[in-house]
């Protein structure tokens, strides 16, 4: 479902990714672990099309994503890829419902259809009573659930998550971890998760460790 071939990335004279290859199957939950500076987030950003590699290719659902034009890549990202970050990146002036609707509105879906889908997702994630609340009226765990709902909005093929529970207390962290697997079972998405959390890594279908810009065998 995802295939990356010989990904190299440098920042100045620093070679961050040293010819990394990677594969993930449909509906698989893969954790990528390793020390800070190992190249995990750089790889995730390239897999998710947010950053260009110096060399190498990335295929998602057999589409060579970096062969697409800038506009086509933006459209592909909006419709086929979801992102969840450690810091939720919710727009503070918008309600939970409005934040979740944004990807659908970017995809030019009707406001009515976007609101129906966003309401369903937020209700599924236990936030049916919080639709009209703005981010500063929500707990950290609730904000992260809103961010997850937003990532799911356009029913993407894959969710990329970068330290998704890194900013949460132990109880909430566990709830978010379980949620990823519930969502995978319900919606069938592939999840690629960069994490320092050993519990989340152990729950995953597969855990891969990076060191100095390469995967350990």
C-alpha positions as CSV (number, residue, x, y, z in Angstrom):
1,X,0.0,0.0,0.0
2,X,3.0,2.3,0.7
3,X,6.4,1.7,-0.8
4,X,9.4,3.9,-0.4
5,X,12.6,3.2,-2.3
6,X,16.1,4.5,-1.5
7,X,15.1,7.7,0.2
8,X,17.9,10.1,0.9
9,X,17.6,13.5,2.5
10,X,20.3,16.0,3.6
11,X,20.0,19.3,5.5
12,X,23.2,21.2,4.5
13,X,26.1,18.8,5.0
14,X,24.1,16.6,7.4
15,X,22.8,13.4,5.7
16,X,19.6,12.6,7.7
17,X,18.3,9.7,5.6
18,X,20.8,7.3,4.1
19,X,19.0,5.5,1.3
20,X,15.9,4.3,3.4
21,X,13.4,1.8,1.9
22,X,10.1,1.0,3.5
23,X,6.9,-0.8,2.9
24,X,3.5,-1.1,4.7
25,X,0.4,-3.1,3.8
26,X,-3.2,-2.0,3.7
27,X,-4.7,-1.7,7.3
28,X,-1.3,-2.3,8.9
29,X,-0.3,-0.3,12.0
30,X,3.5,0.3,11.8
31,X,5.5,2.1,14.5
32,X,8.8,3.7,13.8
33,X,11.0,4.1,16.8
34,X,14.5,5.4,17.6
35,X,16.4,8.1,19.4
36,X,15.9,11.8,18.7
37,X,17.8,12.7,15.5
38,X,17.5,9.2,14.0
39,X,15.6,10.5,11.0
40,X,12.1,9.2,12.0
41,X,10.2,12.5,11.5
42,X,12.1,13.4,8.4
43,X,11.1,10.0,6.9
44,X,7.5,10.5,7.9
45,X,7.3,13.9,6.3
46,X,8.6,12.5,3.1
47,X,6.3,9.5,3.1
48,X,3.4,11.9,3.7
49,X,4.5,14.2,0.9
50,X,5.1,17.2,3.2
51,X,8.8,17.2,2.3
52,X,10.7,16.2,-0.9
53,X,13.5,13.7,-0.8
54,X,16.9,14.4,-2.4
55,X,16.6,11.0,-4.2
56,X,14.2,8.1,-4.1
57,X,10.6,7.4,-4.7
58,X,7.4,7.0,-2.7
59,X,4.4,5.1,-4.0
60,X,1.0,5.2,-2.2
61,X,-1.7,3.0,-3.7
62,X,0.6,2.5,-6.7
63,X,0.8,6.3,-7.3
64,X,4.3,7.7,-7.6
65,X,3.5,10.8,-5.5
66,X,6.5,12.9,-6.4
67,X,5.8,12.5,-10.1
68,X,2.6,14.5,-9.6
69,X,2.4,18.2,-10.3
70,X,2.2,20.5,-7.3
71,X,-1.6,20.9,-7.6
72,X,-2.2,17.2,-8.2
73,X,0.0,16.3,-5.2
74,X,-1.9,18.8,-3.0
75,X,-5.2,17.2,-4.2
76,X,-3.8,13.6,-3.6
77,X,-2.6,14.6,-0.1
78,X,-6.0,16.1,0.8
79,X,-8.0,13.1,-0.4
80,X,-5.7,10.1,0.4
81,X,-3.5,11.1,3.4
82,X,-4.4,12.1,6.9
83,X,-2.0,13.6,9.5
84,X,-1.9,13.6,13.3
85,X,0.8,15.5,15.1
86,X,1.9,15.8,18.8
87,X,0.6,19.4,18.9
88,X,-2.9,19.3,17.5
89,X,-2.7,22.3,15.1
90,X,-6.4,23.0,15.6
91,X,-7.5,26.5,14.5
92,X,-8.4,28.3,17.7
93,X,-11.1,30.5,16.3
94,X,-13.1,27.5,15.0
95,X,-15.3,24.9,16.8
96,X,-14.4,21.2,17.0
97,X,-17.0,20.6,14.2
98,X,-15.6,23.4,12.0
99,X,-12.0,22.2,12.5
100,X,-12.9,18.6,11.4
101,X,-14.9,19.9,8.3
102,X,-11.9,21.8,6.9
103,X,-10.4,19.0,4.7
104,X,-13.8,18.3,3.2
105,X,-14.3,21.9,2.4
106,X,-10.9,22.1,0.8
107,X,-12.0,19.1,-1.3
108,X,-15.0,21.2,-2.4
109,X,-17.6,19.1,-0.7
110,X,-20.8,20.8,0.3
111,X,-20.9,22.4,3.8
112,X,-23.9,20.2,4.6
113,X,-22.2,16.9,3.7
114,X,-19.0,18.0,5.5
115,X,-21.0,18.8,8.6
116,X,-22.8,15.4,8.6
117,X,-19.5,13.5,8.1
118,X,-17.7,15.6,10.8
119,X,-20.6,15.1,13.3
120,X,-20.5,11.3,12.7
121,X,-16.8,11.1,13.2
122,X,-16.8,13.3,16.4
123,X,-19.7,11.3,17.8
124,X,-17.8,8.0,17.0
125,X,-14.8,9.5,18.9
126,X,-16.9,10.3,22.0
127,X,-17.2,14.0,21.3
128,X,-20.8,14.3,20.3
129,X,-21.5,16.7,23.1
130,X,-18.5,18.9,22.3
131,X,-19.2,19.9,18.6
132,X,-19.6,23.6,19.3
133,X,-16.6,23.8,21.7
134,X,-13.5,25.7,20.6
135,X,-10.0,24.1,21.2
136,X,-9.3,26.1,24.4
137,X,-12.5,24.6,25.9
138,X,-11.3,21.1,25.3
139,X,-8.9,18.9,27.2
140,X,-5.6,17.7,25.6
141,X,-7.1,14.3,24.9
142,X,-10.3,15.8,23.4
143,X,-8.2,18.1,21.2
144,X,-6.2,15.1,19.9
145,X,-9.5,13.3,19.2
146,X,-10.6,16.3,17.1
147,X,-7.3,16.2,15.3
148,X,-7.8,12.5,14.6
149,X,-11.3,13.1,13.3
150,X,-10.0,15.8,11.0
151,X,-7.4,13.3,9.7
152,X,-10.1,10.8,8.9
153,X,-12.5,13.4,7.3
154,X,-11.9,12.5,3.7
155,X,-11.5,8.7,4.4
156,X,-7.8,8.7,3.5
157,X,-5.9,5.5,2.6
158,X,-3.2,6.2,5.2
159,X,-2.8,8.1,8.5
160,X,0.7,9.4,9.4
161,X,1.1,10.2,13.1
162,X,4.1,11.9,14.6
163,X,4.3,11.4,18.4
164,X,0.5,11.5,18.6
165,X,0.4,10.8,22.3
166,X,3.6,12.5,23.3
167,X,1.8,15.4,25.0
168,X,-0.8,13.5,27.0
169,X,-1.1,12.0,30.5
170,X,-0.9,8.3,30.9
171,X,-4.6,7.5,31.0
172,X,-5.4,9.7,27.9
173,X,-2.4,8.3,26.1
174,X,-3.7,4.8,26.6
175,X,-7.1,5.8,25.3
176,X,-5.6,7.3,22.2
177,X,-3.4,4.3,21.5
178,X,-6.4,2.0,21.7
179,X,-8.3,4.4,19.5
180,X,-5.9,3.9,16.6
181,X,-6.5,0.2,16.6
182,X,-10.3,0.6,16.9
183,X,-10.2,3.0,13.9
184,X,-8.0,0.7,11.9
185,X,-10.5,-2.1,12.5
186,X,-13.5,0.1,11.6
187,X,-12.2,2.2,8.7
188,X,-9.4,0.0,7.3
189,X,-6.7,2.7,7.2
190,X,-3.0,2.1,7.3
191,X,-1.3,3.8,10.2
192,X,2.3,4.8,10.2
193,X,3.3,6.1,13.7
194,X,6.5,7.8,14.8
195,X,6.7,7.3,18.6
196,X,9.0,7.2,21.6
197,X,6.2,5.4,23.5
198,X,7.2,1.8,24.1
199,X,3.6,0.7,24.9
200,X,2.3,2.0,21.6
201,X,5.2,0.5,19.7
202,X,4.6,-2.9,21.3
203,X,0.9,-2.8,20.3
204,X,1.6,-2.2,16.7
205,X,1.5,-4.9,14.0
206,X,5.1,-4.2,13.3
207,X,7.8,-2.0,14.9
208,X,10.8,-0.7,13.0
209,X,13.8,1.0,14.6
210,X,15.8,3.8,13.0
211,X,19.4,4.8,14.0
212,X,21.5,7.4,12.2
213,X,19.2,7.7,9.2
214,X,18.8,4.0,8.5
215,X,16.5,1.1,9.7
216,X,18.2,-1.5,11.9
217,X,17.9,-5.0,10.6
